[in-house]
Each structure stands twice: as C-alpha cells, then as structure tokens.
Amino acid sequence: MKTNSLFIVLQRMRRPFLVIVVTYTIAIVGLLIIQGVDDKGEPYHMTIFDAFYFISYTASTIGFGETPYTFTYPQRLWVSFSIYITVLGWFYGIGSLVSLLQDKQFLREIEKSRFKRQVKGLKDKFIIILGYNQISSEIINRALEQDIRTVVIEKDESRANELILENFTPTVPVLVADAFTPAALIEAGIKKSNCKGLVSIFEDDALNLRIALTSKLLNSYVRLAIKSTTTNHSENLRDLDVEIIANPFSIISNEIALAINAPNILKLEKWIYKIDHLNTNLPSFPKGKYIVCGYGRMGQHIYENLKSSNIEAEFVELDKSKVTTFSTNDTFKIRCGNADDKDMLLDVGVKEAVAIISATNDDTTNLSILATAKKLNPKIMAIARENEMDDFSIFKNAKVDHIFMPARILINKTTNALISPLSDKFISMICKKDDPWGAKLVRDLIQIIDEDPMLYEIKINKKFAPQVFDAIKEGKEVNLSVFNHSLYNREQKNNIIPLLILKEEEEILLPDFNTPLEEGDEILFACDENAKDEIEYIAQNFYEFYYAYTGQERKTIFLRNKK
C-alpha cells in the first residue's frame, strides 16, 4: 500500500487539504457570526450555504459580488481578511499539487498502474524480456513479426524511455524495476496462461541463474531462454529444467567445428536462422594449423572443439590468469603475450597456419591482430569475434573472411527457440549428422522447393488441425501424405519436405510421408507459400481435407472449381 499512487496522493496532499479546510472554516464562521442588513434595513445573519457559496468564489478570486445583500463595513472588513487567508491556502495547496506531479516516485507509481492495466489487457500470447538493449530490441521486433507480444522489465529508467521512443507497434509495456524480484515478474504477467516465455540474457551468469530459479518457482510451465557462458552455470540451469540455454561462445565454437567438418550442416543452420540462402557458398574452414588469440570463455570452447576435431592449434593470451587451468600437450599450446605483436605471431607459426581466430572481447584488438596476421601471411583465413552490434560494422569493411557476433548469435538462438521451438529442435538434431547427409538435404530442398524455403509448424490438435484431429478420433488412419496432395489436382504434389515430427515418445527426423499421424504430433515442414496455405486448408477446412484424404469431392451447395 505504501507504494500505491493513491496512498502517495493522500499522504502528500493531507496537509494542504487541511490548510484549505481550516481557512475556509475560519472565513465561513466569521461571516456566520457577523450581523448584516437586508434590503429592508432589517438585521440578518447569513446562512451556512450563503457563506460557503460566497467564500467559494471569493477564495478563487472570481468575484461575483456581494450576496445575498450588500455587505456592511464589518462584513467587508472580514471578507478582506478572508480573501488573503483563503488565497494563501489555495496557493499552498496548488504548490503542493504541482510538487506532487513532479515527484519521481509518484510518476513511477502512475506508470506502474498503467503497466499493470496493459499487461492485464493482453489477450494474445506474449513473452517477457528482462533488460532492454540492442539485442532485446531485435528480439522484440522478431517476436512482433510473428504476432507475439512482448513485455519488458528494465531497471534503468533512461533505457526504458529509449524503448518508449522506439514506438513499437503494437505497444510494448515496460516496467522500471529490478528484473530478479518476484513482484516485478508477477506484475509482468509471468503467471498468466498466455505468457509463453521469458528471456534473460544479462552478462552476469549468477543473476541469470537467480532469475531462472525465481521464474520456475512462479510458473513451472513457462519456457525460459537464459544466457549462460560457463559450463557450471549451464549445468545448474539444466538442473532447473530450463528449456533454452543460450551460450553464444559454445554456439560459435560449434559453428567453427561444423564449418571444418560438416559445412552443409552449417549451411542448413544459417538458412533456418535466415542468415543465408541454401545456394550460398559453403561456409567451410580449411584443415590445418589454427592460431587462436584470446583464451577467455570463447577461446576455451573453441579449444574443446578443435581438440575433438584433431586440429593443430596455438593459443595466445594476454592475461596469464586465464590460463592457469590450461593443460598443454603436444597438439595444443598456449603462450602469453600481445597477439598483435609480429614477433609473437611469427613465433607461434602464423606463416604456416591456415587460419587465425581473433576471439578477444575488444574489437580494436581483434582487428589489429588480423591486420598484422594478414601482412605476415596474406593467404591466412581471418576469423573475427565482433562484440559491438552497431549499424555500421568496421569488420565488414576490413579484410575479414568470417565474422562471429555473440550478440547476433543470442538473438538467433533465443528468438528461434521461443518462436519456432521445432526448428530449434531440428537444429540440435542435424548437428549430429555428417556432411553427406546435410548435402543431400540441401540438394533436396533446393530441387523440390527453392533456394529459400519457408518453415511452417503445425500441431495435430483441435485448435490448429481440427479436421485431422477429428479423423484420428474417429479411428481413421491419417498419414503425413495427406498434406502432400495438391488441392487443385490430388495427383500433383505440394512443394513440401517434412523435416521433423515430435511424437509423445519419439522424435522422427525427415519422416516418410507414410508416417501415421497421432493426436498431439508436432510437425515441422519446409515449404513454399502456396504449400503452406494448402496445409492450413487441409488441416482446418472440412471439404479440403475430405478431397486430400479421399480424392473425391464432398458434395455441397457450393461448387468448387478446380484447375
């Protein structure tokens, strides 16, 4: 109650209100006591209503005149006194009100009340994003594109104001509060049934872990996307059953391993993240000696993947404290020193290396390292970590062969996992496949659909696929092939490839069209726009489903023309 806006008004305006009441009372009582003269010259005393009415317009300096009769000199003398005390009382009250309207705590409570009303009015599914920055802004845009509303909690008032100035459509409610407090999460709607996820990508892993624990206690069904940059915190998050653990350094190191061993799998991943089309050049990295500059969190993950790929590597680190747990062997070595020093690079074999990875947390240092390495070995492949997500990237104008941006990785991972969970599951499954398998799938996607197929997810239930659901309930056998028949000519096939089916106890990668469908199945399709529309028609329209299922027209009073 103490932080309620009404309580603040009552507390701050109590004294000014009492001052106004006392001054009015004194002025009115004086007029009631002082004797006047009526229009016949007879003595009279003002009624309470007359006295209150006169003081009301006199105190506000309107001045309608003497009423109900002309005043005597004693009455005029008292009125003169009353004018000053009541006007001073009003000045004090108005000044207190202006001061209240400028009070930051009061304004915050007003905004909080407005925020609560906005969240309460959310009927569509939404996600909660903790903290606002460039990454959060991009996640909000991607969520809104998929008709998913967002709610933001931001501690810094200036950043919250930046969000408001962005003028997102529809409006993004923002609460100025500490994101880890249960009260703030509850006010943001974490307990609402249409709250589908929460994103916490703070730099502090301990804070992210605390938020994950609090969120799971408040609502165990909400999907969490939590950033983690260390193995220990990732394990703790898994113990809490956190669905989405976004470790940008682990993802980057895995992408490097894919680029070395299975570039077609990496191409599929980039297509799903909408980074590249399927006909772009393979993002392959050469095999040979690698030089990695920076043995921080990213460098350690790269080390593990290079080691598992049997790639020779040399590490250079400026800070000796970061390498205390590093065990050297014949294949992997680490040295301390400035990585942009020519002698250091020559000493670690830059002229014989096929690639150099600059993985420090400073963009200037990364560019300096790569520029020096390119001068010493023009043929070396330059791979950089870009930390700042600015509109203008100096890395794109430098001679850098491949850029990894942890911020962009976070955006891709969190939005894809929250908005398209099946495609996120598909990525995790294909990363275990080899390159020939990936090459065949890339070729099939391009030939059957196009160079940039769209992804479409559908669940076999009463809401999203009522016709298929009802047919299964009636005991009919419905196969995946029902979605493959064109509604214009059943003998023709739609441009679709089923990528994944999640059943209750089974996950089927690239399922056959003869796979029987069951209640609750979740299906991920690659398709074009026309095929997506036909899948929706078949799933939801009785007549379209009947034609796709039986090959016969269901008789109706309306005639449907087919090509």
N, C-alpha and C positions, 0 to 999 in steps of 0.2 A: 504493500500500500504506500510506503514512503517514497517510492519512485513513480507513483501514478501521477499523471498530469493533473487530474482533478485535485489530488491532495496538495500538489505544489501550488495550485491557484489558491486554494483555501488557506494554506499556510502563509503565503506571501501577501495576500490581499486582506488578511484578517485585520491587521492594524489600520490600514487605510479605510476599510469599511467601517470600523468602529469610530474612527475620527469623523467621518461623514455623518454617521448616525447621531453622534453626540452633538455636533454643530447644528444639525437640523433640529434636534430636540430642544436645544437651548433657544434657537431662534423661534420655533413654533410656540414653546411655552411662554416666552416673553410676549408674543402677540396675543396669546390667550388671556394673559393677566392684565395687560394694559387696556384701559377702557377707551372706546372710541365713540363717535357720534354718527347717527344715521342721517338719512336725507331729510328727516323731520326735526332734527336737532335733539332727538332723544338719545340718551346714553345707551351703548350696547357693547357686548363682548363677542369677538369673532368665534365662530365655531371651529372645531378641530379641522374639518375639511377645508374651510376658507383659509385658515392659517397655513395648512400644508400646501394647498394649491398656490398661494401667493409665494411662499418660500421656495417652492419647487422651481417656478420660473424666474424668481429673483436670483436664486443661488446660481443658476445657469446663465445669468446676465441677459436673459431675453427681454424682460421688462414690458409686460402688457399694461401696466398702470396700476393704480391703487384700487383695490376691490375688497369687499363689495361696495364700500362707501369711501369717500375721501377721508384720508387719514388726518388725525390730529398731530400736533407737533411732537408729543411724547411717542406716538406710534412711528412717526417718520424718523425720530432720533434712534429708536430701537431697530428699525429696518436698516438704517445706515450702518449700525453696528453689525447687524446680521449679515449684510452683504459681504463684509470683509471676512468674517469668520467662516462663512459657508464657502466662499470662493477659494479661500486658502485651503479649506478642507478638500475641495474638488481638485485643486492644483496638486495637493499631496497625493490624492488617490490616483489621478491621471499619471503623475510621475512614477508612482509605484507600478502601475499597469504597464507603462512603456518599458520600465526596467525589467518587468517580468517577461515581456515579449522578446526581450533581447537576451534573456538568461539561457545559457547553453544547455543546462540540464533540462529546463522546461521544453526547449525546442527538440531535444533528443527524445523526450517522452512523447511529444506530439508525433514525431517521425516514427517512433516505435509503435504507437497506436495505429498509425496509418499502415505501417508494415504488417501488423497483425491482421488488419482488415483485408489487405491484399492477399496474404497467404491463405486466409480463411476462404477467400473468394476463388481460389484456384481449383478448378474442377478437372482440368487436364492433368496428365501425368507430368511430373516435374522432377528435377534433380537439385540438390543443394551443393553449392560450390563455396568452399571456405577460402577466403582471401581473394583479392582482385588485383590482377596484373595483366601483362600481355598474354600470358598463357591462358589465364582464366577468361579473358576477353574472347580469345579464339574458340575456346570450348563452348562459351555461351553462344557464339554465332553458329557453330556447327549444330548445337542442340536445337536452336530455334529453327534452323533449316529443316530439321526433321520433326517439327511441331512438338518439341519437348520444351516445356517452360523451365526456367531456372530461377533459383532463389540464392542470393549471395549474402554471406556474413563476412564483414571486413572490419578489422579493429581500427584502422587508420581512417579518420574522417575525410581527409583530403582525397584518398583513393576512392572512397565511397562516392564522393562528389564527382570524381572523374567518371565513374560508372554511370551516374545520373546524366552527365553531359553527353555520354555516348548515345543516348536516346534510342536504346534498343526497342524494336517492335516485334512482339508485344513487350510491355514494360517488364523490367527485371526488378523485383523488390529487393532492396538491400537493407541490411540491419548493421548498425555500427555497434559491434560488441566483440568480446573475446570468443573466438570460434570454438574453443575447447570446453566452454561452460555448458552444462546440460540445459540450463534455462534458455540460452540462445538457440541451441539446436531444436528444442521443443517449439520455441516461437517461430523458427524457420519451417516447421511442419514435418519434422522427421517422423512423427508418429502417424501422419496422415496415410491413408491407404493408397493414395495416388503418388506418394513420394517413392520414386523408383531407384534413386541412387544418391550417393554423397561422394564428393571429390575433395580430397585433402592432399595437396602437393606442396606443403611447406618444406623449406630446406632442412628444418630440424626434424630428424627421424623420430626422436623421442616424443615430440609434440604430435606427429602423425600417428604414432602408436597410441598415445593417450586419447586422441580423437576417435580412433578406431574402436578402442575399448568402450568409451562412453557411448558411441553410436550403436554398437551391438547390444549394449545393455538397454538402451532406449527403444530400439526396434531391431530385432534379430533378423528380420526379413529384408531389410533394405540392403541393396548392393553397394558395397564400398569400393571406391577406387583410391588407393592410398599409395603415396610415393615412398619408396624405401631405397636407400643407396648402399646398405650394408647387408651382409648375409645374416647377421644376428637379428636385425630388425625384421628382415623378411621372414625368418623362421617364426618370430613372435607373432607376426601378422597372420601367418598360416595357422598357427595355433588358435587364433581368434576366428578362424574361418572367413577371413577377408577374401572376397571373390577376385578382386583385381589388385594385384601388387605391381605397381609401375616402377621398375628400376631402370632408368634410362641408360645407365652405364652397362648393365647386363644386356639390355636390348642392343646397344651399339656393338658390344663385343660379339654378340651372337650374329649380328648382321655381317661383321667382318669375317667371321668363320663361314657363314653362308656364301659370301662373295668369293671366298677362296675355294670352298668345296662343292657348293651347290648354287651357282648363280641364278639358275632358273627358279629355284625356290624363293630366292630374294626378290626376283622379278615379280613373282606372284604376290609376295607380301607388299611390295611397293604399289602394285595395282590395287590391292584391297584398301590400302591407306590413301588411294587417289593421288599418289605422288607421280607415278609414271603410267604410260600405257603398256600393253603387252608387246608391242612391236618396237619398243625402245631397245637400245643396245644393252647387252648383258652387263650387269654391274660386277664384272669379275675382277678379282685381285690376283696378281701373279704369285706363283710359289717361289720361294727363295728366302733370302735373309731379310728380316724386318728390323727396323730401328724404331723403338717406341720411346718418345720423350714425355715423361711425366708418369710417375708411379703412384698416382693417387687412387681414388676409388675406380675411375675408369681404367687406368693402367693395370690395376690388379685383375679386373675382369678380362681385359684383353690378354693378359698373361696366361690365364687359365685356358682360354680358347685357343691361343696359339700353341700352347703346350699340348692340348688334346689333338691338334691338327698336325703335330710333329713339324712345326715351322721353327726354323732357327731365328732367334731374336736377341737383340741387345737393348737394354733399358738404360735410359739416362734420367737421373732425378736430381733436382737442385737441393731439395730438403732431405738431409740424411735421416731425420727422424721417421720418415715414411717407409724406410726400407729395413727397419730393424727386424721385421718378421720374414724377410725375404731370404729364401734358401737358394743359393746359387748352385748350378750344376754345369755340366759340360755343354748343355744346349742353351740354357738361359743364363744371361749375365746381366748385371746391373752396375752402373757407375754413377757417382755423384759429381755434379758439375753443371756448368751452364751449357744447355743443349744447343744454343745458337753460336757457340764458340767453334770456330773452324777446326782447331786442333782437336777438340773433344770429338767432333763428328768424324774427323779423319781417323781418330784413334779407335772408334767403335766400328769402323768399316763402312762409311757412307758410300764410298765408291763401288763397293761390291754389293751393296744392298739393293733389293728390287723395290722396296717401299719404305717410306718413313711416315710414322703416325705421330702427329703433334697433339698430345692429349692433356695439356695443362689447362687450368681454369682461367688463363689470361689470354685474350685474343691477340694482343700485340705480340706476346711471347711466341704464340703459335705461328703467326705469320713470319716473324723474324727467323724462327727455326727452319721453316720450309723454304724461305728465300735463300738462306745460307746453304741448305742442303741441295737446292736446285743448281746453285752456282758450282758446287763441288761435283754434282752428278746430274746433268740435265735429263738423263733418262729415268731417274728415280720417280716412282709414283708418290705423289704428295697427298696425304690424307690428313685432314684437319678437324679439330673439335672447335665449333663456333659456339660461344657462350651467350652472346647478346643477340636477342631476336629483334633486330631493328629492321625498319622498312628498307633501308639501304645497306646492303651487305658488302663490306670491303673484300670478303673472301671470294665473292663471285667475280670480282674484278682482278683478283690475284690468280696466279697460275697454280690453282689447287685442283687436283684431279677428282677428289671426293671430299664432301663436307658432311660431318655428323653434327647435328644440333640437338643437344639433350632436351631443350625446351620444346622443339618440334616433335621429338620422339614422345614426350609426355602427352602432348596434345593428341597425337595419332592413337596412342595406346589407350588413353582414358576415354576419349570420345567413341572410339570403335568398340571398346569393351562394354560401355554403358548403353550406347545407342544400338549397336549391332552385335550382341553377345555371341551369336552363332558364327559370325565371320571371325571374331576373336578366337573362338574355339578352333575354327578351321585353321587359322594361322599356327596355333600351337601344335596341331596335329601334322601339318605338312612339313614343319621344320624338322621332323624326324625322318622324312623321306630323303631319297638320294636325288641327284641332279637329273638322271634319265627320266625318272618318274615326273619331275617337275617340267622337263622339256616337253614330254608328251601332253601334259595337261595344258601347257601354254599353247601348243600347236592346236589342240582340240578346241580350245576357247576361241582362238582367232578364226579357225575354219568354220565352226558351227555358228558362232555369234558374230563377234567383230573384235577389233583391237582393244576396245574398252567396254567390256560387258558391265552391266549393272548388277548389283547384288540385291536379292529380294528374299526376305524371311517370312515364313508363314507357319502358324501353329494349328494343328488339327484340333479345334475345339468349337464350341457352339458360337463363339463370338466371331472368330476370324475365318472359319471354314465350315459354316453350318450344314451345307449340302453333303460334304464328305463325312462330316461327323454323324449326321443322321443316317446316312447309308451304312456306316460301320455299326451303328447302334441297332440297325435292322438286321444285322448279320450278314450283310453283303461283303464280298471281298473286293476291296478297292486298292488297286496298285498305284504306284507312283506314276505309271504311264498315263493315268487319266489326265494329268496336266500337260502331257506332251502332244495331245491331239489338237489340231487347229480347229477353231470354231467355224471357220469358213469352209473347210473341207477336212473331214476327220482323217482322211488318208494322208494328209500332209502333216508334217511335224513342226512344232514350235521350236524356235531357236533358244533352247534351254539346255543347261547341263546341271543336274543335281550335284551339289558339292558335298553336302553333309546332311545326315539325318540323325537327330538325337532322340533315341527311344528311352523308355524308362530304365532299362538295364543294358543298353547297347548304344555305341556310337559307330555309325557306318560312314566311312569316308568314301566319296564318289560312289554312292549306291546305284545299283542296277535299277532300270525302270520297272522291272518285275517285282521290286520290293513291296510287300504288302504294307499298307498304311494302318496305323493303330491310333486310337484315341490318345491325345497328348503328344503325338510326334511333332517335333520341330524340324523344319526343312529349310535348308539354305540353297537357293538357286542362283546360278549365273544365267542371265538372260538379257534380251533387249526390251525396249519399252513396250512393243506390241505383245511380246510373250508375257510380260508382267501383267498387262491388262487382262489377257486371256486367263491367266492363272487365277486372278481375282474373280473374274466372271464365273469360272468353273466352280470355285470354292463357295461362292455366295449366291449364285443365281440357279434356281431350280431347273429351268429349261436348258440352260447352257451345260449344266452338269449332266443332265439326262442325255444330251446329244454326245458329249465327250465320253460318257460311260458306256452307252449302248450303240451309238452310231445312228440312232433314229431320232426323228423329230417328235417332241411331245406336242400333241395336238392342243391348240389354244385358239381363242377367238382372234388372236393377233397372228398375222403371218410374218415369219421372219425370213427375209431374203438372204440367200447365201450366194457367194460368188461361185 
